[in-house]
Amino acid sequence: MKRLLIATAGLLVIGVSGLPLIGLVSSPVLVSVAQAANVEQTATFDVPGMTCALCPVTVRKAMEGVEGVRSVVVDFDSRTATVTFDPSVTTVVAIAAASANAGYPAKRAL
């Protein structure tokens, strides 16, 4: 019983001593997440040349290869690619060029 009490007290002390550190760490993380959300943009591209099941994979990999691109979702049925990217690092033109260089010309959808 004494061991359980000592172990519980020890864990409580360790847990309480870490609380101020948690408060200090979480604040900058929240600011960073908010800043990241402000710099990301999303653009949708028409990619009419996709004709087979492997085409979306090639388009996705080509667009993901552009520095600053965070994510690419390709919809084969609608022949589109939706890209989330950091505009301070890359541009819509560079992303479209990467797709074109892979053999699938892309144009920003309106």
Residue, then its C-alpha position, 0 to 999 in steps of 0.5 A: m500500500k505504501r509503494l502505491l501511495i509513493a508511486t502515485a505521489g511521484l507521478l502527481v509531482i511529475g505531472v504537476s511540474g510539467l504543466p507550466l511547460i505545456g502552457l509555454v509550448s502550446s502557445p507558439v504551436l497555435v500561432s504557427v498553425a494559424q500562420a501556416a493556414n494564412v499562407e496556404q492557397t488552393a487551386t484547381f486545375d483542369v487536366p483533360g489529357m488523363t485517359c487511364a487509371l495511371c494518369p492521375v498517379t503521374v499527375r499527382k506525383a509531378m505536382e507533388g514534386v514542386e517545392g511548396v506543394r502541400s497536397v494534391v488530390v486528383d479526380f479522374d472522373s472530373r479530370t481535375a487536380t486540386v492542389t494546396f500550396d504555399p504561394s511564397v514558395t511556388t506559383v500556379v504556373a510552376i505547378a501547371a508546368a510540372s504537370a505539362n512536363a510529365g505529359y499532362p498539360a494542366k490549366r487552372a480551372l475557373 
